[in-house]
């Protein structure tokens, strides 16, 4: 996982608009970092011996921030390409 300040300076994080956020996971999917449009970084840790999926993380964010996470178009397009290749 990238360091916090590297995530904040990423071109995708800088381009965020109001109401958007960037979600980054570590390789083991046990830590999730959400970067909001004003550069705030919010770190979530999975329960021991479990990994994050978008549904679990969305539930945590919904309880903490009262907002819902949805997968953006670019991520959907990439996932579709990977599914076609498989």
N, CA, C and O atoms as a MOPAC input file, in Angstrom:
PM7 MOZYME 1SCF
protein

 N      0.84400 1    -1.17300 1     0.00000 1
 C      0.00000 1     0.00000 1     0.00000 1
 C      0.88700 1     1.23200 1     0.00000 1
 O      1.91400 1     1.27800 1     0.67600 1
 N      0.47500 1     2.21700 1    -0.76300 1
 C      1.23000 1     3.46400 1    -0.81100 1
 C      1.16200 1     4.19400 1     0.52400 1
 O      0.24100 1     3.98500 1     1.31300 1
 N      2.13100 1     5.03500 1     0.76000 1
 C      2.11800 1     5.84200 1     1.97000 1
 C      1.00700 1     6.87500 1     1.85700 1
 O      0.57000 1     7.21000 1     0.75600 1
 N      0.55800 1     7.37200 1     2.99000 1
 C     -0.58200 1     8.28800 1     3.01400 1
 C     -0.34100 1     9.51300 1     2.15100 1
 O     -1.20500 1     9.88100 1     1.35500 1
 N      0.80200 1    10.14600 1     2.28900 1
 C      1.04900 1    11.36700 1     1.53500 1
 C      1.19600 1    11.09600 1     0.04000 1
 O      0.87300 1    11.95400 1    -0.78200 1
 N      1.67700 1     9.91400 1    -0.31100 1
 C      1.75300 1     9.55400 1    -1.72600 1
 C      0.34700 1     9.37400 1    -2.29600 1
 O      0.09400 1     9.73800 1    -3.44400 1
 N     -0.55800 1     8.82100 1    -1.50900 1
 C     -1.94100 1     8.66900 1    -1.96000 1
 C     -2.61500 1    10.02100 1    -2.14700 1
 O     -3.35600 1    10.22100 1    -3.10900 1
 N     -2.36100 1    10.94100 1    -1.23500 1
 C     -2.97800 1    12.26900 1    -1.33300 1
 C     -2.48400 1    13.02500 1    -2.55700 1
 O     -3.22500 1    13.82300 1    -3.13100 1
 N     -1.24900 1    12.78500 1    -2.96200 1
 C     -0.66300 1    13.48000 1    -4.09800 1
 C     -0.88500 1    12.78400 1    -5.43100 1
 O     -0.48000 1    13.30000 1    -6.47300 1
 N     -1.52300 1    11.62000 1    -5.41200 1
 C     -1.78600 1    10.87800 1    -6.64200 1
 C     -2.70500 1    11.69600 1    -7.55800 1
 O     -3.60900 1    12.38400 1    -7.08400 1
 N     -2.46700 1    11.61700 1    -8.86100 1
 C     -3.25400 1    12.41100 1    -9.81600 1
 C     -4.74000 1    12.08900 1    -9.73900 1
 O     -5.57700 1    12.96200 1    -9.96700 1
 N     -5.07400 1    10.84100 1    -9.41900 1
 C     -6.49300 1    10.47200 1    -9.30100 1
 C     -7.12600 1    11.09900 1    -8.06700 1
 O     -8.30800 1    11.44000 1    -8.08800 1
 N     -6.35300 1    11.25800 1    -6.98800 1
 C     -6.87800 1    11.88700 1    -5.77000 1
 C     -7.02100 1    13.39400 1    -5.96200 1
 O     -7.96800 1    13.99700 1    -5.45800 1
 N     -6.09600 1    13.99700 1    -6.68200 1
 C     -6.15800 1    15.43800 1    -6.92800 1
 C     -7.36100 1    15.78500 1    -7.79700 1
 O     -7.94100 1    16.86100 1    -7.64800 1
 N     -7.74300 1    14.88700 1    -8.70000 1
 C     -8.83600 1    15.14200 1    -9.64700 1
 C    -10.22600 1    14.88200 1    -9.06000 1
 O    -11.22700 1    15.04200 1    -9.75800 1
 N    -10.29900 1    14.48400 1    -7.78800 1
 C    -11.59600 1    14.18200 1    -7.18900 1
 C    -12.47800 1    15.41800 1    -7.09000 1
 O    -12.00900 1    16.51900 1    -6.79900 1
 N    -13.75800 1    15.21200 1    -7.33900 1
 C    -14.74400 1    16.28100 1    -7.20800 1
 C    -15.53100 1    16.06800 1    -5.92300 1
 O    -15.41800 1    15.02400 1    -5.28000 1
 N    -16.32500 1    17.06100 1    -5.55700 1
 C    -17.13800 1    16.95900 1    -4.35400 1
 C    -18.05200 1    15.73500 1    -4.45700 1
 O    -18.70000 1    15.51900 1    -5.48100 1
 N    -18.09600 1    14.94600 1    -3.39600 1
 C    -18.91400 1    13.73800 1    -3.38100 1
 C    -18.19500 1    12.50400 1    -3.88500 1
 O    -18.77300 1    11.41700 1    -3.88400 1
 N    -16.94300 1    12.64200 1    -4.31800 1
 C    -16.16300 1    11.50300 1    -4.78800 1
 C    -15.06700 1    11.16300 1    -3.78900 1
 O    -14.64000 1    12.01500 1    -3.01000 1
 N    -14.62100 1     9.93100 1    -3.81500 1
 C    -13.53500 1     9.48500 1    -2.95400 1
 C    -12.75400 1     8.40000 1    -3.67900 1
 O    -13.28500 1     7.71500 1    -4.55400 1
 N    -11.50100 1     8.25400 1    -3.30900 1
 C    -10.62800 1     7.22300 1    -3.86300 1
 C    -10.39700 1     6.18300 1    -2.77400 1
 O    -10.08600 1     6.53300 1    -1.63600 1
 N    -10.54800 1     4.91300 1    -3.11700 1
 C    -10.35100 1     3.83900 1    -2.14700 1
 C     -9.12500 1     3.03900 1    -2.55600 1
 O     -9.00800 1     2.61000 1    -3.70400 1
 N     -8.20800 1     2.84000 1    -1.60900 1
 C     -6.99500 1     2.06000 1    -1.86300 1
 C     -6.90900 1     0.94000 1    -0.82500 1
 O     -7.18100 1     1.14800 1     0.35700 1
 N     -6.53100 1    -0.23800 1    -1.28500 1
 C     -6.38300 1    -1.39700 1    -0.40900 1
 C     -4.92700 1    -1.83700 1    -0.39500 1
 O     -4.19300 1    -1.62100 1    -1.35900 1
 N     -4.51300 1    -2.46200 1     0.71900 1
 C     -3.19400 1    -3.08700 1     0.71600 1
 C     -3.30100 1    -4.42800 1    -0.00900 1
 O     -4.40600 1    -4.85800 1    -0.33800 1
 N     -2.18600 1    -5.08800 1    -0.26100 1
 C     -2.19400 1    -6.33100 1    -1.04800 1
 C     -2.99500 1    -7.44500 1    -0.38800 1
 O     -3.61800 1    -8.25300 1    -1.07700 1
 N     -2.98200 1    -7.49200 1     0.93100 1
 C     -3.70500 1    -8.55400 1     1.64700 1
 C     -5.18800 1    -8.23600 1     1.83500 1
 O     -5.93500 1    -9.06200 1     2.35800 1
 N     -5.62100 1    -7.04000 1     1.41000 1
 C     -7.00900 1    -6.57700 1     1.53700 1
 C     -7.47000 1    -6.49900 1     2.98700 1
 O     -8.63900 1    -6.74300 1     3.28700 1
 N     -6.54300 1    -6.15500 1     3.89100 1
 C     -6.89900 1    -6.02200 1     5.30300 1
 C     -6.93600 1    -4.56400 1     5.75100 1
 O     -7.45200 1    -4.26200 1     6.82700 1
 N     -6.39700 1    -3.66400 1     4.94300 1
 C     -6.40900 1    -2.23200 1     5.25200 1
 C     -6.99000 1    -1.50300 1     4.05100 1
 O     -6.60100 1    -1.75500 1     2.91000 1
 N     -7.92400 1    -0.59900 1     4.31600 1
 C     -8.50800 1     0.22500 1     3.25700 1
 C     -8.31800 1     1.68900 1     3.63600 1
 O     -8.56700 1     2.08500 1     4.77400 1
 N     -7.87800 1     2.47700 1     2.67600 1
 C     -7.73800 1     3.91800 1     2.90900 1
 C     -8.63100 1     4.64300 1     1.92600 1
 O     -8.61500 1     4.36700 1     0.72700 1
 N     -9.41000 1     5.57400 1     2.45200 1
 C    -10.30200 1     6.36700 1     1.62400 1
 C     -9.77900 1     7.79100 1     1.62100 1
 O     -9.58900 1     8.39100 1     2.67900 1
 N     -9.54500 1     8.33600 1     0.42500 1
 C     -9.06900 1     9.70900 1     0.27600 1
 C    -10.25400 1    10.50800 1    -0.25000 1
 O    -10.81800 1    10.18100 1    -1.29400 1
 N    -10.63000 1    11.56100 1     0.48100 1
 C    -11.77600 1    12.35600 1     0.04300 1
 C    -11.32000 1    13.53100 1    -0.81300 1
 O    -10.12500 1    13.71200 1    -1.04400 1
 N    -12.27100 1    14.32100 1    -1.27700 1
 C    -11.97500 1    15.38200 1    -2.24700 1
 C    -11.17700 1    16.54000 1    -1.65800 1
 O    -10.62100 1    17.34000 1    -2.41000 1
 N    -11.10600 1    16.64900 1    -0.34500 1
 C    -10.32300 1    17.73200 1     0.26600 1
 C     -8.99400 1    17.22400 1     0.82500 1
 O     -8.31000 1    17.94800 1     1.54900 1
 N     -8.62700 1    15.98100 1     0.49400 1
 C     -7.32800 1    15.45200 1     0.89100 1
 C     -7.31900 1    14.71800 1     2.21000 1
 O     -6.25500 1    14.32500 1     2.69000 1
 N     -8.47900 1    14.52400 1     2.80800 1
 C     -8.54600 1    13.76700 1     4.06100 1
 C     -8.33200 1    12.29200 1     3.79700 1
 O     -8.79800 1    11.76700 1     2.78500 1
 N     -7.63300 1    11.62000 1     4.69400 1
 C     -7.37400 1    10.19000 1     4.55000 1
 C     -8.00400 1     9.47100 1     5.73700 1
 O     -7.74000 1     9.79800 1     6.89500 1
 N     -8.83500 1     8.49400 1     5.42700 1
 C     -9.54400 1     7.73300 1     6.44300 1
 C     -9.11800 1     6.27800 1     6.30200 1
 O     -9.25900 1     5.69300 1     5.22800 1
 N     -8.60200 1     5.69500 1     7.36800 1
 C     -8.06900 1     4.33900 1     7.33100 1
 C     -8.99500 1     3.39000 1     8.06300 1
 O     -9.41900 1     3.66600 1     9.18500 1
 N     -9.30900 1     2.27100 1     7.42800 1
 C    -10.14300 1     1.23200 1     8.02000 1
 C     -9.34900 1    -0.06000 1     8.05000 1
 O     -8.60500 1    -0.36900 1     7.11900 1
 N     -9.51700 1    -0.81900 1     9.14100 1
 C     -8.84000 1    -2.09600 1     9.29400 1
 C     -9.88300 1    -3.20300 1     9.36200 1
 O    -10.88600 1    -3.06900 1    10.06200 1
 N     -9.65400 1    -4.29200 1     8.64000 1
 C    -10.56400 1    -5.43700 1     8.65900 1
 C    -10.44100 1    -6.16300 1     9.99400 1
 O     -9.42800 1    -6.06300 1    10.68600 1
 N    -11.48200 1    -6.88500 1    10.33100 1
 C    -11.43200 1    -7.72200 1    11.53100 1
 C    -10.32300 1    -8.76400 1    11.36800 1
 O     -9.98600 1    -9.12900 1    10.24200 1
 N     -9.75800 1    -9.24300 1    12.46500 1
 C     -8.70400 1   -10.26400 1    12.35400 1
 C     -9.16800 1   -11.47900 1    11.54800 1
 O    -10.30000 1   -11.93900 1    11.69900 1
 N     -8.29400 1   -11.98700 1    10.70200 1
 C     -8.50700 1   -13.16800 1     9.86300 1
 C     -9.63600 1   -12.99000 1     8.84500 1
 O    -10.22900 1   -13.97200 1     8.40000 1
 N     -9.93600 1   -11.74100 1     8.47500 1
 C    -10.90400 1   -11.48300 1     7.40800 1
 C    -10.29500 1   -10.47700 1     6.43600 1
 O     -9.29800 1    -9.82500 1     6.74900 1
 N    -10.89000 1   -10.35900 1     5.27800 1
 C    -10.43900 1    -9.39600 1     4.28500 1
 C    -11.61200 1    -8.49400 1     3.90600 1
 O    -12.77400 1    -8.84900 1     4.10400 1
 N    -11.29200 1    -7.32700 1     3.36000 1
 C    -12.31300 1    -6.39200 1     2.92300 1
 C    -12.86300 1    -6.78700 1     1.56700 1
 O    -12.14000 1    -7.29600 1     0.71100 1
 N    -14.13000 1    -6.55000 1     1.38500 1
 C    -14.72500 1    -6.50200 1     0.06500 1
 C    -15.49300 1    -5.18000 1     0.01800 1
 O    -15.63500 1    -4.51400 1     1.04300 1
 N    -15.98300 1    -4.80000 1    -1.14400 1
 C    -16.60100 1    -3.49200 1    -1.28000 1
 C    -17.85900 1    -3.38000 1    -0.41900 1
 O    -18.17300 1    -2.29400 1     0.06800 1
 N    -18.57800 1    -4.47700 1    -0.22700 1
 C    -19.79900 1    -4.44600 1     0.58500 1
 C    -19.48800 1    -4.18000 1     2.05500 1
 O    -20.14100 1    -3.34900 1     2.68600 1
 N    -18.50500 1    -4.87500 1     2.60000 1
 C    -18.12400 1    -4.68900 1     4.00100 1
 C    -17.62700 1    -3.27300 1     4.24500 1
 O    -18.01600 1    -2.63600 1     5.22400 1
 N    -16.77400 1    -2.78000 1     3.36500 1
 C    -16.24700 1    -1.43100 1     3.50200 1
 C    -17.37100 1    -0.40600 1     3.36400 1
 O    -17.39900 1     0.58400 1     4.09500 1
 N    -18.28700 1    -0.63200 1     2.44000 1
 C    -19.40500 1     0.28600 1     2.24700 1
 C    -20.26500 1     0.38000 1     3.50100 1
 O    -20.73100 1     1.46300 1     3.85500 1
 N    -20.47800 1    -0.74700 1     4.17300 1
 C    -21.25700 1    -0.73800 1     5.41100 1
 C    -20.56000 1     0.07500 1     6.50100 1
 O    -21.21000 1     0.82300 1     7.23100 1
 N    -19.23400 1    -0.07200 1     6.61200 1
 C    -18.48600 1     0.70900 1     7.60500 1
 C    -18.57100 1     2.20500 1     7.30500 1
 O    -18.78100 1     3.01400 1     8.20900 1
 N    -18.40900 1     2.56300 1     6.05000 1
 C    -18.46100 1     3.97100 1     5.65100 1
 C    -19.86600 1     4.52700 1     5.85000 1
 O    -20.02500 1     5.67400 1     6.26900 1
 N    -20.87700 1     3.73100 1     5.55700 1
 C    -22.25900 1     4.16700 1     5.73200 1
 C    -22.54100 1     4.47200 1     7.19400 1
 O    -23.19500 1     5.46800 1     7.50100 1
 N    -22.05600 1     3.62700 1     8.10300 1
 C    -22.25500 1     3.87200 1     9.53400 1
 C    -21.47200 1     5.08600 1    10.01700 1
 O    -21.95800 1     5.85000 1    10.85000 1
 N    -20.25500 1     5.26700 1     9.49300 1
 C    -19.40000 1     6.35200 1     9.96900 1
 C    -19.66200 1     7.70400 1     9.32800 1
 O    -19.59600 1     8.73300 1    10.00000 1
 N    -19.96000 1     7.71100 1     8.03700 1
 C    -20.09700 1     8.97900 1     7.30500 1
 C    -21.49200 1     9.23300 1     6.75000 1
 O    -21.76400 1    10.32200 1     6.24300 1
 N    -22.37400 1     8.25500 1     6.83700 1
 C    -23.71700 1     8.35900 1     6.24400 1
 C    -23.64600 1     8.58900 1     4.74700 1
 O    -24.39800 1     9.40000 1     4.20600 1
 N    -22.75900 1     7.89100 1     4.08000 1
 C    -22.69600 1     7.94300 1     2.61800 1
 C    -22.44900 1     6.53900 1     2.09600 1
 O    -21.92000 1     5.68500 1     2.80800 1
 N    -22.83600 1     6.30500 1     0.84900 1
 C    -22.69000 1     4.98700 1     0.25500 1
 C    -21.58200 1     5.00000 1    -0.77500 1
 O    -21.41500 1     5.97500 1    -1.50800 1
 N    -20.82200 1     3.91200 1    -0.83200 1
 C    -19.77600 1     3.75900 1    -1.83100 1
 C    -20.34100 1     3.02900 1    -3.03600 1
 O    -21.04900 1     2.03400 1    -2.88500 1
 N    -20.03700 1     3.51200 1    -4.21800 1
 C    -20.39600 1     2.82500 1    -5.45000 1
 C    -19.15100 1     2.72000 1    -6.30500 1
 O    -18.28700 1     3.59600 1    -6.27400 1
 N    -19.06400 1     1.65700 1    -7.05600 1
 C    -17.90200 1     1.44300 1    -7.91200 1
 C    -18.03600 1     2.33500 1    -9.13500 1
 O    -19.08100 1     2.35700 1    -9.78500 1
 N    -16.96800 1     3.07600 1    -9.45000 1
 C    -16.98200 1     3.98400 1   -10.59000 1
 C    -16.91300 1     3.25500 1   -11.92400 1
 O    -16.62600 1     2.05900 1   -11.97900 1
 N    -17.17900 1     3.98500 1   -12.99000 1
 C    -17.21200 1     3.42200 1   -14.33100 1
 C    -15.89900 1     2.82900 1   -14.77700 1
 O    -15.88800 1     1.77600 1   -15.41400 1
 N    -14.79500 1     3.47300 1   -14.46100 1
 C    -13.47900 1     2.97700 1   -14.88200 1
 C    -13.17400 1     1.63100 1   -14.24300 1
 O    -12.64200 1     0.73900 1   -14.90400 1
 N    -13.50600 1     1.47200 1   -12.96000 1
 C    -13.26200 1     0.19500 1   -12.28400 1
 C    -14.14300 1    -0.89600 1   -12.87400 1
 O    -13.70200 1    -2.03600 1   -13.01900 1
 N    -15.38900 1    -0.56000 1   -13.21900 1
 C    -16.28100 1    -1.53800 1   -13.83500 1
 C    -15.74600 1    -1.98200 1   -15.18800 1
 O    -15.80000 1    -3.16300 1   -15.53100 1
 N    -15.22600 1    -1.01600 1   -15.96000 1
 C    -14.70200 1    -1.31900 1   -17.28700 1
 C    -13.49700 1    -2.25200 1   -17.17900 1
 O    -13.37500 1    -3.19800 1   -17.95700 1
 N    -12.60700 1    -1.99200 1   -16.21800 1
 C    -11.42600 1    -2.82600 1   -16.01600 1
 C    -11.83600 1    -4.22700 1   -15.58900 1
 O    -11.29400 1    -5.21500 1   -16.08400 1
 N    -12.79700 1    -4.31400 1   -14.66800 1
 C    -13.25900 1    -5.63300 1   -14.20300 1
 C    -13.88200 1    -6.41000 1   -15.35400 1
 O    -13.70100 1    -7.62400 1   -15.44300 1
 N    -14.60600 1    -5.74000 1   -16.23100 1
 C    -15.22800 1    -6.41800 1   -17.37600 1
 C    -14.16300 1    -6.95500 1   -18.31800 1
 O    -14.28200 1    -8.07100 1   -18.82400 1
 N    -13.10600 1    -6.15200 1   -18.56000 1
 C    -12.00900 1    -6.60300 1   -19.43100 1
 C    -11.32700 1    -7.83100 1   -18.82600 1
 O    -11.00200 1    -8.77600 1   -19.54500 1
 N    -11.10800 1    -7.82100 1   -17.50800 1
 C    -10.46500 1    -8.96300 1   -16.85500 1
 C    -11.34400 1   -10.20900 1   -16.95300 1
 O    -10.84400 1   -11.31800 1   -17.14600 1
 N    -12.65700 1   -10.01600 1   -16.82000 1
 C    -13.57700 1   -11.15500 1   -16.89900 1
 C    -13.56900 1   -11.73300 1   -18.31400 1
 O    -13.58800 1   -12.95300 1   -18.48300 1
 N    -13.54100 1   -10.87900 1   -19.31900 1
 C    -13.51600 1   -11.33500 1   -20.71200 1
 C    -12.21800 1   -12.10000 1   -20.99000 1
 O    -12.22800 1   -13.12100 1   -21.67800 1
 N    -11.09600 1   -11.59600 1   -20.44600 1
 C     -9.80300 1   -12.24700 1   -20.67500 1
 C     -9.73200 1   -13.61300 1   -20.01100 1
 O     -9.04300 1   -14.51000 1   -20.49600 1
 N    -10.43400 1   -13.76800 1   -18.91900 1
 C    -10.40300 1   -15.05100 1   -18.19700 1
 C    -11.26700 1   -16.03100 1   -18.91500 1
 O    -11.39000 1   -17.17800 1   -18.48400 1

